[in-house]
Amino acid sequence: MKLFYAPGACSIGIHVLLEEIGRPYETERVDFMAGAQLKPLFADLNPKRKVPVLVRDDGSTLTEFPAIAYYLARTSPAAGLLPDDVEAAARAFELMEYAVSTVHMQGFQRIFRPRNFTPHEVDYDAVKARGREIFFGGLSLIDERLGDTPYAVGDTPSIADAALFYVSFWGRDRLHEALPPRVDALYTRMKARPAVQRVMQREGFA
C-alpha cells in the first residue's frame, strides 16, 4: 500500500491508522504549497486533487477519509479499529463522519479557505468567523458525546479516534486554541501512542 499525504492535512489520520495496523506501506508527500495536487502526476491519480489517497496492493486507488478508514479497519481486523459490537461501530462512524463532514469541511475549511465560500474578499473575515463557530461548536458537541472510556468508543483506538485526532491537532496545534476537556484528554492520549508519535515525527511535527 502507498499513502499520498500532505503534512498536517486530514491524511495524518489515515497515516496514524496505517501505523496502528502495522502492515508494510509506503508514503509519498504531496506538496500543497507548491501546487503539486494540481499537477498531472497527482491529479491523474485523484481528479479530486486532494488527500488522502491510498494506492492498494493491486494498484487500485481509494479516496475519502471515511472510505479509506473503513477499508483499513475491515482488512486488518486484528488491529481492532472497528468494534465488533454494532452499537459501538455505529457510534464510531457517527463521530468520524461528523468530524470529517462538519468540523472539518464546514468549519475548518471556512477558516483556512474562505475563498471557497464567497467570491468577495470583503466577506472573508465573516466567513472565517462562521468557520470558527462551526469548528469549535462541533468540538464542544463531540465533547458532550464522549463517554468515560479511554478512547472514543471503547478501550482501544478506532477509526473515530483517527478523525478526532486530526481535527484536535488543527484546533490545538494550528489554531493554538484550548480544546474542550474530554476532547483534549483524548487528543493527549492519542499523542502519547507510539504510532502517533512516529507519524508526527515523519510529518515534521515532533
Residue, then its C-alpha position, 0 to 999 in steps of 0.5 A: m500500500k502507498l499513502f499520498y499525504a500532505p503534512g498536517a492535512c486530514s491524511i495524518g489520520i489515515h497515516v496514524l491508522l496505517e501505523e496502528i495496523g502495522r502492515p508494510y506501506e509506503t508514503e509519498r508527500v504531496d506538496f500543497m504549497a507548491g501546487a503539486q495536487l494540481k499537477p498531472l502526476f497527482a491529479d491523474l491519480n485523484p481528479k479530486r486533487k486532494v488527500p488522502v489517497l491510498v494506492r492498494d496492493d493491486g494498484s487500485t486507488l481509494t479516496e475519502f477519509p471515511a472510505i479509506a478508514y473503513y477499508l483499513a479497519r475491515t482488512s486488518p481486523a486484528a488491529g481492532l479499529l472497528p468494534d465488533d459490537v454494532e452499537a459501538a461501530a455505529r457510534a464510531f462512524e457517527l463521530m468520524e463522519y461528523a468530524v470529517s463532514t462538519v468540523h472539518m469541511q464546514g468549519f475548518q475549511r471556512i477558516f483556512r479557505p474562505r475563498n471557497f465560500t464567497p467570491h468577495e474578499v470583503d466577506y472573508d473575515a465573516v466567513k472565517a468567523r462562521g468557520r470558527e463557530i462551526f469548528f469549535g461548536g462541533l468540538s464542544l458537541i463531540d465533547e458532550r458525546l464522549g463517554d468515560t472510556p479511554y478512547a472514543v468508543g471503547d478501550t482501544p483506538s478506532i477509526a473515530d479516534a483517527a478523525l478526532f485526532y486530526v481535527s484536535f491537532w488543527g484546533r490545538d496545534r494550528l489554531h493554538e486554541a484550548l480544546p474542550p476537556r474530554v476532547d483534549a484528554l483524548y487528543t493527549r492520549m492519542k499523542a502519547r501512542p507510539a504510532v502517533q508519535r512516529v507519524m508526527q515525527r515523519e510529518g515534521f511535527a515532533 
